[in-house]
Amino acid sequence: MLEYRLVTTIDELESYKETWTKILEREKNDNPFIEYGWVSTWWSILGCEENVEIYVVEHSGEPIAFFPFVHAIRFGGIHQFSFLGQGLASYMEVISEKIWKEKVVQYLLKELTNQYKRVLFLFHGLLESKDTSQILEKFTLERQLPHSIFRVVTPYIDFRAIELPDFLKKHKRKFKSIYRREKRLKEYGQLTFQKVDDGNLDNMFQLFERRWQKKVDTSGFTKERTRAFIEQLAKQQNEALALKVHRLQFENIWIGFTVDICCRGRNFCHTMGHEPDFNMFGPGRLIEKENMLQAHSTNLHLYDFGSGYEPYKFEWYTHLDFTRKFIMSTTGIRERLFRNAMVLHETILTIVKANRRIVEWKRNTLGEMRYWLTKATLHEWFSMLKCRVFSGRVFHIYYLQSKRGHNKSNFREIYIQSVLEHDKRSELLMHYFKGYKLYGQSKQEVAYLRHDQLIREEAIGFIQELPPNTTYIKNYELPNLQIIVGEVQREGRAICTSANWFEWRKRKKLSALGFQKVERVWVNQFFKWKKIYRQQDKWEKYLLKQGHKLEHIWHLAILSLLI
């Protein structure tokens, strides 16, 4: 004979901890969100203001099932029962052995509908690979109860179904691209991926806030209570449930992290984030790669991406599951109206989430608009309007032939490690990524930039290949120009630079130092429309006059046609 008990406090639930855990052990549960540690921690921190009710179904006085519900009274006295953890628990289930599940589900739902008359059940996170959603569907059909089912795709990698060498071969092109980015970053300094064991997660939350500064974040990951929940769960490490945090570090600076919840062979990817200043190096991809290989090496055979339609999940997955949201109610008019309103809301939400353009517009465009209206400075507004709305520019390119000098070095090269704490770190890192070398008299003051392959004017999108043995210099102050020229010529290299039409002092200084004007460029931009006009025939004439070889002149011609 079945009967149930109602548990409404954590202290009462504590007496059932051993039974709860043993049921999940016997069933070889790999859903971390129904483990006792997860439920009790959620209840004590996030659910303390919710009306949590744990229904314990007993057979002959022995507990055989647990139903973790939140009970609320809605419109017109309708009693709504839903799984706890909504918004944070991706999957939920009835805690029961398989042989009892159908009986206890039908028994408790029947008891609740008889007791409260007007009832609505909202069950989220039901995996189709389990049998609970089928049991619920059978119950509604037998009792002729109105119900609706919503489903969302849940991709994952099953390392039991594919060997690691085969997986690497299958994604050879993606891994090759990732390794190339990794190699480039390692050329500048030390890159490590390791587990966070000290329990200090402040850097992680700060990094996440910076990552989402110009985006709309609906996860609430950095809210005070959610943060306390993550920190508390990270301290409860056991064989069945473990929250693991790994960090990607460049020269001891956090540039990425991943939060995973592991449960009996399943690695659930809870949250990932990376430092936006390092976007050009692709830290998100590096984290994905390292985290997958780390999971495989620790015998976590299911690498679960969670529910959703994010493109990266479908780049790596080997199998698909589906997560259901099940809504059913009794047959009264009030319940039907309330259920129909919820169904309409879920229908719209499902359509929106399945459309990547809408999701990205909401997350990125609205987030950026909010940033510009609430946090952006006047200087940022001016720069944005100049770059994105309208800009017009006329500048000249100057060339100085190579000359062997013996000047003493006044500037030294600034390496990437020196700018990691710089106020303009994002801008300086972009210079390194684009191939510039930075020089200055101190680590905090950059005197000039040099590039030995290209002329780059990033603000207007102008790029041109340099002649052989030539260096392009920019972002310097006029008093330092003669010293900079002497330093570059000391290496026996020719020098190229640019000057705007209105910078008459700079153009006069360049002429005095022997620079020759070899090209004029006009650039007009209005929103996404851009037009570049070039007068570059003097390049060939001047270089021929100076006796230079013209092996690379054809590059200039091709680039002009492409632009």
Secondary structure, 3 states (H helix, E strand, C coil): CEEEEEECCHHHHHCCHHHHHHHHHHCCCCCHHHCHHHHHHHHHHCCCCCCEEEEEEEECCEEEEEEEEEEEEECCCEEEEEECCCCCCCCCCCEECHHHHHHHHHHHHHHHHHHHCCEEEEEEEEECCCCHHHHHHHHHHHHCCCEEEEEEEEEEEECCCCCHHHHHHHCHHHHHHHHHHHHHHHHHCCEEEEECCCCCCHHHHHHHHHHCCCCCCCCCCCCHHHHHHHHHHHHCCCCCCEEEEEEEEECCEEEEEEEEEEECCEEEEEEEEECHHHHHHCHHHHHHHHHHHHHHHCCCCEEECCCCCCHHHHHHCCEEEEEEEEEEECCCHHHHHHHHHHHHHHHHHHHHHHCHHHHHHHHHHHHHHHHHHHCCCHHHHHHHHHHHCEEEEEEEEEEECCCCCCCCCCCEEECHHHHCCCCCHHHHHHHHHCCCEEEECCCCCCCEEEECCEEEEHHHCEEEECCCCEEEEECCCHHHHHHHHHHHHCCCCEEEEEEECCCHHHHHHHHHCCCEEEEEEEEEEECCEEEEEEECHHHHHHHHHCCCCCCCHHHHHHHHHHC
